[in-house]
Amino acid sequence: MTPEELARQLERLHEESFGWALSCCRWDRPSAEDTLQTAYVRVVSGRARFGGRSAFRTWLFGVIRRVAQEHLRRERTRGARISDLETLASEPVAPVEDPVEGLVRERASVRLRAALRQLPDRQREVLHLVFYEDLTIAEAADVMGVSLGSARTHYDRGKKRMRTLMAEEAIP
């Protein structure tokens, strides 16, 4: 892949890549920004090379996931805690025509993120990849570096747990 093609691919996938980086970094925006920048540097510099064994998007998401895991390990060894969803939830909501509708949608979004935050990492990751990034479970398994059977198990357990969590009134 030429440098120009690589740049076009990265630009085309930037929004999705940032969403995936946010999920991998437990919605900590500064960590996600650092993770994505590091992943891009690895890709552009050739430290991470696309071998063509999967779709470019799947491969890129795998690079982002590995970088996020490295950053999280580094943060934990320094004793830093990973920030929860509060910074993202406290950001202003874009204005909508119907303020009541916007409040209802924001409330549902906050509840959904709170429920996702309570899932084990692998369940959260597979659900994010399938529902937010429109990957198949097989593609999500490739990104996560697990078998298809393992990804299916995490997917099924995650969906079941999300139903339970969303039904509970305890989620703010």
Rosetta constraint file for C-alpha pairs under 8 A:
AtomPair CA 1 CA 5 HARMONIC 6.08 0.50
AtomPair CA 1 CA 6 HARMONIC 6.29 0.50
AtomPair CA 2 CA 6 HARMONIC 6.13 0.50
AtomPair CA 3 CA 7 HARMONIC 6.09 0.50
AtomPair CA 3 CA 44 HARMONIC 7.64 0.50
AtomPair CA 4 CA 8 HARMONIC 6.24 0.50
AtomPair CA 5 CA 9 HARMONIC 6.17 0.50
AtomPair CA 6 CA 10 HARMONIC 6.18 0.50
AtomPair CA 6 CA 44 HARMONIC 7.64 0.50
AtomPair CA 7 CA 11 HARMONIC 6.07 0.50
AtomPair CA 8 CA 12 HARMONIC 6.02 0.50
AtomPair CA 9 CA 13 HARMONIC 6.17 0.50
AtomPair CA 10 CA 14 HARMONIC 5.76 0.50
AtomPair CA 10 CA 40 HARMONIC 7.92 0.50
AtomPair CA 13 CA 17 HARMONIC 5.87 0.50
AtomPair CA 13 CA 57 HARMONIC 7.36 0.50
AtomPair CA 14 CA 18 HARMONIC 6.07 0.50
AtomPair CA 15 CA 19 HARMONIC 6.33 0.50
AtomPair CA 16 CA 20 HARMONIC 6.22 0.50
AtomPair CA 16 CA 133 HARMONIC 6.63 0.50
AtomPair CA 17 CA 21 HARMONIC 6.07 0.50
AtomPair CA 17 CA 36 HARMONIC 7.42 0.50
AtomPair CA 17 CA 60 HARMONIC 7.96 0.50
AtomPair CA 17 CA 61 HARMONIC 6.80 0.50
AtomPair CA 17 CA 64 HARMONIC 7.70 0.50
AtomPair CA 18 CA 22 HARMONIC 6.10 0.50
AtomPair CA 18 CA 32 HARMONIC 7.01 0.50
AtomPair CA 18 CA 33 HARMONIC 7.44 0.50
AtomPair CA 18 CA 36 HARMONIC 6.65 0.50
AtomPair CA 19 CA 23 HARMONIC 6.37 0.50
AtomPair CA 20 CA 24 HARMONIC 6.14 0.50
AtomPair CA 20 CA 61 HARMONIC 7.20 0.50
AtomPair CA 20 CA 64 HARMONIC 7.79 0.50
AtomPair CA 20 CA 128 HARMONIC 7.50 0.50
AtomPair CA 20 CA 129 HARMONIC 7.45 0.50
AtomPair CA 20 CA 133 HARMONIC 7.66 0.50
AtomPair CA 21 CA 25 HARMONIC 6.06 0.50
AtomPair CA 21 CA 32 HARMONIC 4.96 0.50
AtomPair CA 21 CA 33 HARMONIC 7.56 0.50
AtomPair CA 21 CA 35 HARMONIC 6.67 0.50
AtomPair CA 21 CA 36 HARMONIC 6.28 0.50
AtomPair CA 21 CA 64 HARMONIC 6.39 0.50
AtomPair CA 21 CA 65 HARMONIC 7.17 0.50
AtomPair CA 21 CA 68 HARMONIC 7.11 0.50
AtomPair CA 22 CA 26 HARMONIC 6.15 0.50
AtomPair CA 22 CA 27 HARMONIC 4.62 0.50
AtomPair CA 22 CA 28 HARMONIC 6.36 0.50
AtomPair CA 22 CA 29 HARMONIC 6.23 0.50
AtomPair CA 22 CA 31 HARMONIC 7.83 0.50
AtomPair CA 22 CA 32 HARMONIC 4.94 0.50
AtomPair CA 23 CA 27 HARMONIC 5.50 0.50
AtomPair CA 23 CA 125 HARMONIC 7.10 0.50
AtomPair CA 23 CA 128 HARMONIC 7.13 0.50
AtomPair CA 24 CA 32 HARMONIC 7.56 0.50
AtomPair CA 24 CA 65 HARMONIC 6.25 0.50
AtomPair CA 24 CA 68 HARMONIC 6.08 0.50
AtomPair CA 24 CA 69 HARMONIC 7.72 0.50
AtomPair CA 24 CA 125 HARMONIC 7.03 0.50
AtomPair CA 25 CA 29 HARMONIC 7.74 0.50
AtomPair CA 25 CA 31 HARMONIC 6.16 0.50
AtomPair CA 25 CA 32 HARMONIC 5.61 0.50
AtomPair CA 25 CA 68 HARMONIC 6.23 0.50
AtomPair CA 25 CA 72 HARMONIC 7.43 0.50
AtomPair CA 25 CA 82 HARMONIC 7.95 0.50
AtomPair CA 26 CA 82 HARMONIC 7.45 0.50
AtomPair CA 26 CA 83 HARMONIC 7.38 0.50
AtomPair CA 26 CA 84 HARMONIC 6.61 0.50
AtomPair CA 26 CA 85 HARMONIC 7.20 0.50
AtomPair CA 26 CA 117 HARMONIC 7.13 0.50
AtomPair CA 27 CA 32 HARMONIC 7.38 0.50
AtomPair CA 27 CA 83 HARMONIC 7.68 0.50
AtomPair CA 27 CA 84 HARMONIC 6.71 0.50
AtomPair CA 27 CA 85 HARMONIC 5.61 0.50
AtomPair CA 27 CA 88 HARMONIC 6.86 0.50
AtomPair CA 28 CA 32 HARMONIC 6.16 0.50
AtomPair CA 28 CA 82 HARMONIC 7.31 0.50
AtomPair CA 28 CA 83 HARMONIC 5.65 0.50
AtomPair CA 28 CA 84 HARMONIC 6.66 0.50
AtomPair CA 28 CA 85 HARMONIC 6.87 0.50
AtomPair CA 28 CA 87 HARMONIC 7.45 0.50
AtomPair CA 28 CA 88 HARMONIC 7.58 0.50
AtomPair CA 29 CA 33 HARMONIC 6.15 0.50
AtomPair CA 29 CA 87 HARMONIC 7.93 0.50
AtomPair CA 29 CA 88 HARMONIC 7.40 0.50
AtomPair CA 30 CA 34 HARMONIC 6.24 0.50
AtomPair CA 31 CA 35 HARMONIC 5.97 0.50
AtomPair CA 31 CA 71 HARMONIC 7.80 0.50
AtomPair CA 32 CA 36 HARMONIC 6.03 0.50
AtomPair CA 32 CA 68 HARMONIC 7.57 0.50
AtomPair CA 33 CA 37 HARMONIC 6.12 0.50
AtomPair CA 34 CA 38 HARMONIC 6.11 0.50
AtomPair CA 35 CA 39 HARMONIC 6.11 0.50
AtomPair CA 35 CA 64 HARMONIC 6.77 0.50
AtomPair CA 35 CA 67 HARMONIC 5.93 0.50
AtomPair CA 35 CA 68 HARMONIC 5.49 0.50
AtomPair CA 35 CA 71 HARMONIC 7.07 0.50
AtomPair CA 36 CA 40 HARMONIC 6.10 0.50
AtomPair CA 36 CA 64 HARMONIC 6.37 0.50
AtomPair CA 37 CA 41 HARMONIC 6.20 0.50
AtomPair CA 38 CA 42 HARMONIC 6.25 0.50
AtomPair CA 38 CA 67 HARMONIC 7.08 0.50
AtomPair CA 39 CA 43 HARMONIC 6.23 0.50
AtomPair CA 39 CA 63 HARMONIC 6.26 0.50
AtomPair CA 39 CA 64 HARMONIC 5.53 0.50
AtomPair CA 39 CA 67 HARMONIC 6.24 0.50
AtomPair CA 40 CA 44 HARMONIC 5.99 0.50
AtomPair CA 41 CA 45 HARMONIC 5.77 0.50
AtomPair CA 42 CA 46 HARMONIC 5.98 0.50
AtomPair CA 42 CA 47 HARMONIC 4.81 0.50
AtomPair CA 42 CA 48 HARMONIC 5.24 0.50
AtomPair CA 43 CA 47 HARMONIC 6.16 0.50
AtomPair CA 43 CA 48 HARMONIC 4.90 0.50
AtomPair CA 43 CA 49 HARMONIC 6.39 0.50
AtomPair CA 48 CA 63 HARMONIC 7.35 0.50
AtomPair CA 50 CA 56 HARMONIC 7.03 0.50
AtomPair CA 50 CA 59 HARMONIC 6.89 0.50
AtomPair CA 52 CA 56 HARMONIC 7.13 0.50
AtomPair CA 54 CA 58 HARMONIC 6.42 0.50
AtomPair CA 54 CA 59 HARMONIC 6.36 0.50
AtomPair CA 55 CA 59 HARMONIC 6.31 0.50
AtomPair CA 56 CA 60 HARMONIC 6.04 0.50
AtomPair CA 57 CA 61 HARMONIC 6.14 0.50
AtomPair CA 58 CA 62 HARMONIC 6.34 0.50
AtomPair CA 58 CA 139 HARMONIC 6.40 0.50
AtomPair CA 58 CA 140 HARMONIC 7.61 0.50
AtomPair CA 58 CA 142 HARMONIC 7.09 0.50
AtomPair CA 58 CA 143 HARMONIC 5.79 0.50
AtomPair CA 59 CA 63 HARMONIC 6.41 0.50
AtomPair CA 59 CA 142 HARMONIC 7.97 0.50
AtomPair CA 59 CA 143 HARMONIC 6.60 0.50
AtomPair CA 60 CA 64 HARMONIC 6.26 0.50
AtomPair CA 61 CA 65 HARMONIC 6.08 0.50
AtomPair CA 61 CA 143 HARMONIC 5.90 0.50
AtomPair CA 62 CA 66 HARMONIC 6.22 0.50
AtomPair CA 62 CA 142 HARMONIC 7.43 0.50
AtomPair CA 62 CA 143 HARMONIC 4.28 0.50
AtomPair CA 62 CA 144 HARMONIC 6.43 0.50
AtomPair CA 62 CA 145 HARMONIC 7.72 0.50
AtomPair CA 63 CA 67 HARMONIC 6.22 0.50
AtomPair CA 64 CA 68 HARMONIC 6.09 0.50
AtomPair CA 65 CA 69 HARMONIC 6.19 0.50
AtomPair CA 65 CA 143 HARMONIC 7.48 0.50
AtomPair CA 65 CA 144 HARMONIC 7.32 0.50
AtomPair CA 66 CA 70 HARMONIC 6.26 0.50
AtomPair CA 67 CA 71 HARMONIC 6.20 0.50
AtomPair CA 68 CA 72 HARMONIC 6.07 0.50
AtomPair CA 69 CA 73 HARMONIC 6.09 0.50
AtomPair CA 70 CA 74 HARMONIC 6.16 0.50
AtomPair CA 71 CA 75 HARMONIC 6.14 0.50
AtomPair CA 72 CA 76 HARMONIC 6.13 0.50
AtomPair CA 72 CA 82 HARMONIC 7.68 0.50
AtomPair CA 73 CA 77 HARMONIC 6.23 0.50
AtomPair CA 74 CA 78 HARMONIC 6.47 0.50
AtomPair CA 75 CA 79 HARMONIC 6.46 0.50
AtomPair CA 75 CA 80 HARMONIC 5.31 0.50
AtomPair CA 75 CA 81 HARMONIC 7.19 0.50
AtomPair CA 75 CA 82 HARMONIC 7.63 0.50
AtomPair CA 76 CA 80 HARMONIC 5.52 0.50
AtomPair CA 76 CA 81 HARMONIC 6.69 0.50
AtomPair CA 76 CA 82 HARMONIC 7.97 0.50
AtomPair CA 84 CA 117 HARMONIC 7.91 0.50
AtomPair CA 85 CA 89 HARMONIC 6.07 0.50
AtomPair CA 85 CA 113 HARMONIC 7.40 0.50
AtomPair CA 85 CA 114 HARMONIC 7.41 0.50
AtomPair CA 85 CA 117 HARMONIC 7.78 0.50
AtomPair CA 86 CA 90 HARMONIC 5.88 0.50
AtomPair CA 87 CA 91 HARMONIC 6.57 0.50
AtomPair CA 89 CA 110 HARMONIC 6.44 0.50
AtomPair CA 93 CA 102 HARMONIC 7.95 0.50
AtomPair CA 93 CA 106 HARMONIC 7.44 0.50
AtomPair CA 95 CA 99 HARMONIC 7.58 0.50
AtomPair CA 95 CA 102 HARMONIC 7.54 0.50
AtomPair CA 96 CA 101 HARMONIC 7.81 0.50
AtomPair CA 96 CA 102 HARMONIC 5.96 0.50
AtomPair CA 98 CA 102 HARMONIC 6.35 0.50
AtomPair CA 99 CA 103 HARMONIC 6.21 0.50
AtomPair CA 100 CA 104 HARMONIC 6.21 0.50
AtomPair CA 101 CA 105 HARMONIC 6.11 0.50
AtomPair CA 102 CA 106 HARMONIC 6.04 0.50
AtomPair CA 103 CA 107 HARMONIC 5.99 0.50
AtomPair CA 104 CA 108 HARMONIC 6.23 0.50
AtomPair CA 105 CA 109 HARMONIC 6.12 0.50
AtomPair CA 106 CA 110 HARMONIC 6.09 0.50
AtomPair CA 107 CA 111 HARMONIC 6.20 0.50
AtomPair CA 108 CA 112 HARMONIC 6.07 0.50
AtomPair CA 109 CA 113 HARMONIC 6.17 0.50
AtomPair CA 110 CA 114 HARMONIC 6.04 0.50
AtomPair CA 110 CA 172 HARMONIC 7.62 0.50
AtomPair CA 111 CA 115 HARMONIC 6.14 0.50
AtomPair CA 111 CA 166 HARMONIC 7.10 0.50
AtomPair CA 111 CA 171 HARMONIC 6.07 0.50
AtomPair CA 111 CA 172 HARMONIC 6.21 0.50
AtomPair CA 112 CA 116 HARMONIC 6.15 0.50
AtomPair CA 112 CA 166 HARMONIC 7.06 0.50
AtomPair CA 113 CA 117 HARMONIC 6.03 0.50
AtomPair CA 114 CA 118 HARMONIC 6.64 0.50
AtomPair CA 114 CA 171 HARMONIC 6.79 0.50
AtomPair CA 114 CA 172 HARMONIC 7.59 0.50
AtomPair CA 115 CA 119 HARMONIC 6.96 0.50
AtomPair CA 115 CA 162 HARMONIC 6.27 0.50
AtomPair CA 115 CA 165 HARMONIC 5.80 0.50
AtomPair CA 115 CA 166 HARMONIC 6.60 0.50
AtomPair CA 115 CA 171 HARMONIC 7.15 0.50
AtomPair CA 116 CA 124 HARMONIC 5.97 0.50
AtomPair CA 116 CA 162 HARMONIC 7.10 0.50
AtomPair CA 117 CA 124 HARMONIC 7.48 0.50
AtomPair CA 119 CA 123 HARMONIC 6.14 0.50
AtomPair CA 119 CA 124 HARMONIC 5.65 0.50
AtomPair CA 119 CA 158 HARMONIC 6.86 0.50
AtomPair CA 119 CA 161 HARMONIC 7.51 0.50
AtomPair CA 119 CA 162 HARMONIC 7.89 0.50
AtomPair CA 120 CA 124 HARMONIC 6.22 0.50
AtomPair CA 121 CA 125 HARMONIC 5.99 0.50
AtomPair CA 122 CA 126 HARMONIC 6.15 0.50
AtomPair CA 122 CA 144 HARMONIC 7.96 0.50
AtomPair CA 122 CA 154 HARMONIC 6.38 0.50
AtomPair CA 123 CA 127 HARMONIC 6.21 0.50
AtomPair CA 123 CA 154 HARMONIC 4.76 0.50
AtomPair CA 123 CA 155 HARMONIC 5.88 0.50
AtomPair CA 123 CA 157 HARMONIC 7.06 0.50
AtomPair CA 123 CA 158 HARMONIC 4.87 0.50
AtomPair CA 124 CA 128 HARMONIC 6.09 0.50
AtomPair CA 124 CA 158 HARMONIC 6.81 0.50
AtomPair CA 125 CA 129 HARMONIC 6.16 0.50
AtomPair CA 125 CA 144 HARMONIC 7.81 0.50
AtomPair CA 126 CA 130 HARMONIC 6.10 0.50
AtomPair CA 126 CA 137 HARMONIC 7.32 0.50
AtomPair CA 126 CA 140 HARMONIC 5.97 0.50
AtomPair CA 126 CA 141 HARMONIC 7.62 0.50
AtomPair CA 126 CA 144 HARMONIC 7.82 0.50
AtomPair CA 126 CA 151 HARMONIC 6.74 0.50
AtomPair CA 126 CA 154 HARMONIC 6.92 0.50
AtomPair CA 126 CA 155 HARMONIC 5.89 0.50
AtomPair CA 127 CA 131 HARMONIC 5.80 0.50
AtomPair CA 127 CA 132 HARMONIC 7.72 0.50
AtomPair CA 127 CA 155 HARMONIC 6.10 0.50
AtomPair CA 127 CA 158 HARMONIC 6.96 0.50
AtomPair CA 127 CA 159 HARMONIC 7.53 0.50
AtomPair CA 128 CA 132 HARMONIC 5.17 0.50
AtomPair CA 128 CA 133 HARMONIC 6.68 0.50
AtomPair CA 129 CA 133 HARMONIC 4.82 0.50
AtomPair CA 129 CA 134 HARMONIC 6.40 0.50
AtomPair CA 129 CA 135 HARMONIC 5.69 0.50
AtomPair CA 129 CA 136 HARMONIC 7.98 0.50
AtomPair CA 129 CA 140 HARMONIC 5.91 0.50
AtomPair CA 130 CA 134 HARMONIC 4.92 0.50
AtomPair CA 130 CA 135 HARMONIC 4.74 0.50
AtomPair CA 130 CA 136 HARMONIC 5.87 0.50
AtomPair CA 130 CA 137 HARMONIC 6.42 0.50
AtomPair CA 130 CA 140 HARMONIC 6.84 0.50
AtomPair CA 131 CA 135 HARMONIC 7.53 0.50
AtomPair CA 135 CA 139 HARMONIC 5.73 0.50
AtomPair CA 135 CA 140 HARMONIC 6.07 0.50
AtomPair CA 136 CA 140 HARMONIC 6.14 0.50
AtomPair CA 137 CA 141 HARMONIC 6.09 0.50
AtomPair CA 137 CA 148 HARMONIC 7.10 0.50
AtomPair CA 137 CA 151 HARMONIC 6.49 0.50
AtomPair CA 137 CA 152 HARMONIC 6.59 0.50
AtomPair CA 137 CA 155 HARMONIC 7.83 0.50
AtomPair CA 138 CA 142 HARMONIC 6.46 0.50
AtomPair CA 138 CA 148 HARMONIC 5.57 0.50
AtomPair CA 138 CA 151 HARMONIC 7.52 0.50
AtomPair CA 139 CA 143 HARMONIC 6.35 0.50
AtomPair CA 140 CA 144 HARMONIC 6.08 0.50
AtomPair CA 140 CA 151 HARMONIC 7.21 0.50
AtomPair CA 141 CA 145 HARMONIC 5.85 0.50
AtomPair CA 141 CA 146 HARMONIC 5.14 0.50
AtomPair CA 141 CA 147 HARMONIC 5.92 0.50
AtomPair CA 141 CA 148 HARMONIC 5.50 0.50
AtomPair CA 141 CA 150 HARMONIC 7.75 0.50
AtomPair CA 141 CA 151 HARMONIC 5.35 0.50
AtomPair CA 142 CA 146 HARMONIC 6.52 0.50
AtomPair CA 142 CA 147 HARMONIC 7.65 0.50
AtomPair CA 146 CA 150 HARMONIC 6.24 0.50
AtomPair CA 146 CA 151 HARMONIC 6.49 0.50
AtomPair CA 147 CA 151 HARMONIC 6.27 0.50
AtomPair CA 148 CA 152 HARMONIC 6.14 0.50
AtomPair CA 149 CA 153 HARMONIC 6.21 0.50
AtomPair CA 150 CA 154 HARMONIC 6.24 0.50
AtomPair CA 151 CA 155 HARMONIC 5.98 0.50
AtomPair CA 152 CA 156 HARMONIC 6.09 0.50
AtomPair CA 153 CA 157 HARMONIC 6.07 0.50
AtomPair CA 154 CA 158 HARMONIC 5.76 0.50
AtomPair CA 155 CA 159 HARMONIC 6.15 0.50
AtomPair CA 156 CA 160 HARMONIC 6.24 0.50
AtomPair CA 157 CA 161 HARMONIC 6.08 0.50
AtomPair CA 158 CA 162 HARMONIC 6.00 0.50
AtomPair CA 159 CA 163 HARMONIC 6.25 0.50
AtomPair CA 160 CA 164 HARMONIC 6.49 0.50
AtomPair CA 161 CA 165 HARMONIC 6.10 0.50
AtomPair CA 162 CA 166 HARMONIC 5.88 0.50
AtomPair CA 163 CA 167 HARMONIC 6.14 0.50
AtomPair CA 164 CA 168 HARMONIC 6.43 0.50
AtomPair CA 165 CA 171 HARMONIC 7.22 0.50
AtomPair CA 166 CA 171 HARMONIC 7.27 0.50
